[in-house]
Amino acid sequence: MKTFRINRRTIGEGNPVYIIAEVGSNHDGSLERAKELIDAVSSAGADCVKFQAFRAETLLNPLVPGRDGVWQANPAYPVIERLSMPRSWYPELIEHGAQRGVDVLFTVFDKEGVELLCELGTPAFKIASGDVTNIPLLEKVARAGLPVILSTGASCMEEVERAVRTLREGGLEDIALMHCVSLYPPGPEDMNLNCIRTLRERFSLPVGFSDHAVEELFSLTAVSMGASIIEKHITFSRTLKGPDHPFAMEIDEFKRMVDNIRTIERALGDGIKRPAEREVPERVGARRSIYVKRPVKRGEVITEDALKLVRCAHGMMPYELKDVVGRIATRELTPHMPLRREDFV
């Protein structure tokens, strides 16, 4: 299974889950709010804070067809204009994240954003689900040679295959895929979390989960299924106005999720079947040994009715019983004592 690094963190199987706090538009047009969110999720244990580098003019058409078929003003356009993050913020946010020990990444939506972020030293790019079919953007990102996290919401397998092929043909191998449901929020019946395994098996790449549900349940389940990355929208309050606040996690909820993910990681272990260190005493206390049931004289043939299989395991194992029956006692055997190999020939 492929692994790669984003700054100090290794992404992929056998490594801690890379936890991304997605700000989206929840900075509400305030640089200070954006920095405060970095502070909050850093304290909550996030590995990364992510922003979206969209601009209205390169993201949306200003006109859309109305119900009558006549093209009219796109109502989403002024909203996107208002929530677009000034590119002058990017260096400050990257620096602030470095001071707080978290990576700052951006979802890129246009070629100019790719070029600017390369100049600023971004360690990786995020590609939104809506750009799975944006082959020119994928080709541009591939040429940059930096790791890419690609969301796959609302995609068919053929579309994901084409996107991955485009990145690989551009010389890029450091790719992670994000299973995602492009609903805000989705319900349990929409999740299809088994796609995490499907994508891992198909591409042999790290696969994560971009979770738009408010609760933590689905992200925790994804981790238990092998997700290498978890991405959750965050906010200071779901009551704030703005398109991304209602389905985002509040900071205390996000911290609880991070703590629970780290607990799950400890519980998953390395997959090697062996007793846990603290479990070793149970191999004695809960298992049986061969004990003497009635007195046996020296020189007597040991029969099965002279023995019993009981706890605790201070003697020979039950599977050795067939090697004992019919043997001759080398000394007098006392009831309720474990049988040992030196007790017979």
Helices and strands as residue ranges (DSSP letters): E 4-6, E 9-11, E 18-24, H 31-43, E 48-53, H 56-59, E 63-65, E 71-73, H 76-83, H 89-100, E 103-108, H 111-119, E 125-127, G 129-131, H 135-144, E 148-151, H 157-169, E 175-180, H 188-191, H 195-203, E 207-211, H 217-224, E 229-235, E 249-250, H 251-268, G 277-279, H 282-285, E 288-292, G 304-306, E 307-311, G 318-323, G 341-343
